[in-house]
């Protein structure tokens, strides 16, 4: 079995890491990137669509048919962002995008990159965790073949990555120490991507994929 996948957010750190692993993985036959700006990636597996309005996919919807999975890695940090802005980008954009995708790919697996500490109750004190929780909850209501909400903690960027946030650059050299102390919290982006591919191929009994689940899934043989 081979997979055709859609990746969003490939111009960011997480999406770039997922893209790199998908290119390297022989189980991935075709990769469609949907971005607001070009990635500059040239590869025989990769096709890219530049599209500015993720809330409205009508102009490109026909090009999104026939894919097995969507790895939704698009997102913003909540630091310094007002709740209404964060809600618009994190919840509404994601749900609008996913809802339109179901119209042409209802047999698709949708993997959403959320975050460790997300609040499924939607009632906690942390704004970002509530919004992420609502996003997760409402994604699972959509008529995809399956929805998996990934909640990674710290993720080490892939070698040669271009889109690395400053914080990750600073502590990257300490990663081996952190990993030895807490191997189930500190992951590599390669592990996250492998977990996405494996869950698409084999499924998983949970819809919320915590850090420990990501570690398990990354080691599954597809």
Buried (B, 14 or more C-beta within 10 A) or exposed (E): EEBBBBBBBBBBBBBBBBBBBBBEBEBBBBBBBBBEEEBEBEEEBBEBBEBEEBEEBEEBBEBBEEBBBBBBBBBEEBEEBEEEEBBBBBBBBBBBBBBBBBEBBEEBBBBBBBBBEBBBEBEBEEBBBBBBBBBBBBBBEBEBBBBBBBBBBBBBBBEEBEBBEEEBEEEEEEBEEBBEEEEBBBBBBBBBBBBBBBBBBEEBEEBBBBBEBBBBBBEBEB
